[in-house]
Amino acid sequence: MGGIIYLDIGVNLQRSTRLDELYRCMDDLLNMPSTQQVLPQHLHEKYVEELLDGSVRLLDICGITREIMLQIKEHVRALQSALRRRKGDLSIESSINSYTCFRKKMKKDAKKLIKALKQMENLCAESPVSHQDQLLSAVIRVLREVCSMNVSIFQSLLLFLTAPVSRSKATGWSLVSKLMHKGVIACEEKQEKVNEMQIVDAALRALSRYAAGEGAEAEKTQNAHKRLEDLEISIEDLENGLECLFRRLVKTRASLLNIIG
């Protein structure tokens, strides 16, 4: 028997032990006088230039992702405000349509970033650097591993944002009811994973159908409001993690520029 499984919103960027270890190792390497001497000597070699370029691209992707998170939160709050006012079903329907249009655009933007990350993933996975200077080889390996870990984190975040609407045969309120339960729920013949974005999508679809008919029932409105609150909490958690990661990326970029400058 299959089921729907709740996905944890994903990577806790502030508590990633492995990433913390990598950054500490990288900081130690970059602060070594010998590293600060050897990197400028190989500045124009391909793998050094690629890593410098990668540090800029990661900063750009992080900045765009942070902006997307901010926009999601703004749209979620606008929906919450419309549900609280409840001045009429047309007002709720208009807010839902606005959110739906935003979600479509956001998915397109996120997919473009995922494509860019795939290119960076290939770069990070290139064959090991074989260089006579063992210190340089070690620095490049650590920088590539940090790059790979960051790419993986951003891919997870963006996949969370682009999660498709559930394909379960259950639709509308019946699907929302199933999604309300914690743990594993008997559903289709295979297991289906859902996250907070999908849960909100399903709740809003159910609410929109009622709003377009005889009016949104209180239970559907309350459920949609609760799902939006859950999503807002998750987004705020990710925003905090992205802020921490952004500071790390800025510090790394500054360290590299100071060394080669």
C-alpha distance (Angstrom), angle and dihedral (degrees) to the residues before:
residue distance angle dihedral
M1 . . .
G2 3.79 . .
G3 3.75 129.6 .
I4 3.76 151.6 176.4
I5 3.79 114.9 -82.6
Y6 3.77 123.2 -160.1
L7 3.77 111.4 -125.1
D8 3.76 116.1 -141.9
I9 3.80 103.8 -125.4
G10 3.70 84.9 -104.6
V11 3.70 139.2 -126.7
N12 3.79 116.8 37.2
L13 3.77 97.3 -144.0
Q14 3.78 94.5 -168.7
R15 3.81 95.7 54.2
S16 3.79 103.0 40.1
T17 3.80 100.0 134.6
R18 3.79 94.2 -172.3
L19 3.79 92.2 51.4
D20 3.81 91.2 47.6
E21 3.80 89.8 52.9
L22 3.79 91.8 49.2
Y23 3.79 92.8 50.0
R24 3.80 91.8 48.7
C25 3.79 90.3 50.2
M26 3.79 91.3 47.2
D27 3.81 92.7 47.9
D28 3.80 90.3 51.1
L29 3.80 91.2 50.7
L30 3.80 95.1 46.0
N31 3.81 91.6 48.6
M32 3.79 93.2 54.0
P33 3.83 112.2 106.9
S34 3.81 89.8 -136.3
T35 3.83 90.8 56.5
Q36 3.78 91.1 48.5
Q37 3.78 88.0 54.7
V38 3.80 99.5 44.5
L39 3.83 101.1 45.1
P40 3.84 96.4 60.8
Q41 3.81 88.9 51.2
H42 3.81 90.4 61.0
L43 3.79 98.3 35.1
H44 3.80 95.5 125.6
E45 3.78 97.0 46.4
K46 3.80 113.7 114.2
Y47 3.80 100.2 -114.9
V48 3.82 92.9 47.9
E49 3.81 92.3 49.8
E50 3.81 91.0 47.3
L51 3.80 92.4 53.1
L52 3.80 91.8 48.4
D53 3.80 89.5 50.4
G54 3.80 90.0 46.2
S55 3.80 91.9 56.0
V56 3.81 89.4 57.7
R57 3.80 93.5 46.4
L58 3.80 92.0 50.6
L59 3.80 90.1 51.7
D60 3.81 90.2 50.8
I61 3.81 92.6 48.8
C62 3.79 91.2 46.9
G63 3.80 90.9 51.0
I64 3.81 93.0 49.5
T65 3.81 91.6 46.5
R66 3.81 91.0 51.2
E67 3.80 89.5 51.6
I68 3.81 90.6 50.7
M69 3.81 90.2 51.9
L70 3.80 90.3 51.1
Q71 3.80 91.3 50.8
I72 3.81 91.7 49.3
K73 3.79 90.3 52.8
E74 3.81 91.7 49.0
H75 3.81 91.9 51.5
V76 3.80 91.9 45.5
R77 3.80 91.0 52.5
A78 3.81 91.0 48.1
L79 3.80 89.1 53.8
Q80 3.80 91.7 47.6
S81 3.79 89.8 51.1
A82 3.82 91.6 50.9
L83 3.80 91.3 49.7
R84 3.80 91.8 49.5
R85 3.80 93.4 49.1
R86 3.80 93.9 46.1
K87 3.80 90.6 -176.3
G88 3.75 89.9 157.8
D89 3.75 142.7 -34.0
L90 3.81 91.7 -99.2
S91 3.81 90.1 61.5
I92 3.80 90.9 51.7
E93 3.80 91.8 45.6
S94 3.81 91.1 50.9
S95 3.81 91.5 51.7
I96 3.80 91.5 48.2
N97 3.81 91.2 50.3
S98 3.80 90.6 50.0
Y99 3.81 91.1 51.2
T100 3.82 91.6 46.7
C101 3.82 91.8 52.5
F102 3.78 90.1 48.6
R103 3.81 91.1 50.0
K104 3.80 91.1 54.1
K105 3.80 92.5 51.1
M106 3.80 91.6 43.7
K107 3.81 91.1 53.6
K108 3.80 91.1 53.0
D109 3.81 91.6 49.6
A110 3.80 92.1 46.4
K111 3.80 92.1 49.9
K112 3.81 89.9 54.2
L113 3.80 89.3 53.5
I114 3.81 91.0 48.0
K115 3.81 88.8 54.1
A116 3.81 90.7 51.5
L117 3.80 90.2 48.1
K118 3.79 90.3 52.4
Q119 3.79 88.9 59.1
M120 3.79 90.2 50.1
E121 3.80 90.3 47.5
N122 3.79 89.5 57.8
L123 3.80 89.6 50.0
C124 3.80 92.8 51.3
A125 3.80 90.4 48.4
E126 3.79 95.1 54.1
S127 3.78 119.5 128.2
P128 3.81 115.5 -72.6
V129 3.77 117.4 -85.0
S130 3.78 110.9 -104.1
H131 3.76 106.7 -161.7
Q132 3.76 133.5 152.1
D133 3.79 89.5 -127.2
Q134 3.81 103.2 77.6
L135 3.79 93.0 -168.5
L136 3.80 91.8 55.4
S137 3.81 90.2 48.4
A138 3.81 90.3 51.1
V139 3.81 92.5 49.5
I140 3.81 92.1 49.5
R141 3.81 91.7 48.2
V142 3.80 92.6 51.7
L143 3.81 92.9 45.2
R144 3.79 90.1 50.4
E145 3.79 91.7 49.2
V146 3.81 91.2 50.4
C147 3.80 89.0 48.4
S148 3.81 90.8 49.7
M149 3.81 92.2 49.9
N150 3.81 91.8 49.6
V151 3.80 91.3 48.2
S152 3.81 89.7 52.0
I153 3.81 91.4 50.8
F154 3.80 93.6 50.4
Q155 3.80 91.4 45.9
S156 3.81 90.0 54.2
L157 3.80 91.8 49.0
L158 3.79 94.2 47.6
L159 3.80 93.1 45.7
F160 3.79 86.8 53.3
L161 3.81 88.7 55.2
T162 3.81 94.8 46.3
A163 3.81 96.5 45.7
P164 3.81 106.9 141.4
V165 3.76 123.4 -121.8
S166 3.79 110.0 -86.7
R167 3.80 113.1 -84.9
S168 3.76 93.2 -151.5
K169 3.80 114.4 133.0
A170 3.77 86.4 -125.7
T171 3.79 108.5 93.2
G172 3.76 139.1 -176.3
W173 3.77 117.2 -5.7
S174 3.82 95.1 -3.9
L175 3.81 89.4 59.6
V176 3.80 92.2 45.3
S177 3.79 89.9 51.2
K178 3.79 90.5 54.6
L179 3.78 91.9 46.9
M180 3.81 90.5 53.3
H181 3.80 92.2 68.5
K182 3.79 120.7 86.1
G183 3.78 123.3 -127.3
V184 3.78 127.7 12.7
I185 3.78 118.0 -15.9
A186 3.79 127.4 -168.1
C187 3.77 107.4 -112.7
E188 3.80 128.8 126.7
E189 3.78 131.0 4.3
K190 3.78 90.2 -90.8
Q191 3.77 133.5 42.2
E192 3.76 116.7 -95.1
K193 3.78 123.9 -160.2
V194 3.76 120.9 -146.7
N195 3.78 134.6 -177.7
E196 3.79 136.7 -164.2
M197 3.81 93.4 -85.9
Q198 3.81 91.6 55.8
I199 3.79 92.2 45.4
V200 3.81 90.6 53.9
D201 3.82 90.5 46.7
A202 3.80 90.8 53.8
A203 3.81 93.5 45.5
L204 3.81 92.0 49.7
R205 3.80 92.5 47.7
A206 3.79 90.0 53.8
L207 3.80 92.0 46.0
S208 3.81 92.3 46.5
R209 3.78 91.7 54.4
Y210 3.79 91.5 53.5
A211 3.81 92.2 43.6
A212 3.79 90.1 53.8
G213 3.80 90.3 51.1
E214 3.76 128.3 37.2
G215 3.78 97.0 -25.1
A216 3.76 136.3 -73.0
E217 3.78 113.4 -71.6
A218 3.79 117.2 -129.1
E219 3.80 92.7 -116.9
K220 3.80 92.9 56.1
T221 3.79 91.8 45.9
Q222 3.80 92.7 49.5
N223 3.78 91.9 48.1
A224 3.81 92.5 50.0
H225 3.80 89.8 49.1
K226 3.81 91.3 50.6
R227 3.81 92.2 48.8
L228 3.80 90.4 49.9
E229 3.80 90.0 51.4
D230 3.81 90.2 51.8
L231 3.80 90.9 49.5
E232 3.80 92.2 48.7
I233 3.81 90.9 52.9
S234 3.80 90.5 50.0
I235 3.80 92.6 48.1
E236 3.81 91.7 49.5
D237 3.80 89.6 51.5
L238 3.79 89.9 52.0
E239 3.80 91.3 46.3
N240 3.80 89.8 56.0
G241 3.78 90.6 49.2
L242 3.79 92.4 47.8
E243 3.80 90.5 50.8
C244 3.80 89.5 54.6
L245 3.80 91.7 47.0
F246 3.81 91.8 46.7
R247 3.81 90.4 55.7
R248 3.80 90.0 50.8
L249 3.79 91.9 50.4
V250 3.80 91.7 48.6
K251 3.81 91.0 49.5
T252 3.81 91.8 49.9
R253 3.79 92.3 48.1
A254 3.81 91.3 48.4
S255 3.81 91.6 49.1
L256 3.80 91.9 51.3
L257 3.80 92.4 47.7
N258 3.81 91.4 48.7
I259 3.80 90.6 51.8
I260 3.79 96.8 48.4
G261 3.81 94.4 35.5
